[in-house]
């Protein structure tokens, strides 16, 4: 089982996700969003399952600083903005084959482990 985790090392939920899979000896591929942003196609995959609003961390400093609370944009524009400003994403974004999760979802990840 291989898992891809998108996040930043300073984010506590991302660190918990990395620890969760490491404790279970699951091979992880970590994508640090401060070094390399998630591609637009990758973000679209998460948006198709959860919706764009589920990807936006409205409590993030970057979101608040940009004054986006009352913004009205299309989903495509939001995805472009999230690709340019990955620190506004709710973290971690976790992908295992066709399975996806947004945020800390240990119960869901445990379910993935049970089906392997």
Number of C-alpha atoms within 10 A of each C-alpha: 11 12 18 18 22 23 29 20 15 9 13 14 18 24 16 15 23 22 12 15 18 12 9 10 10 14 13 18 14 16 18 17 19 13 8 11 18 20 14 15 11 12 19 17 14 20 18 9 12 14 13 19 14 15 22 20 17 16 11 13 12 16 18 13 9 8 10 12 11 6 8 9 11 10 14 13 11 17 23 16 14 22 21 14 16 24 21 20 26 23 26 26 24 25 21 15 10 6 13 17 19 19 18 19 15 14 9 12 20 13 10 13 13 7 6 6
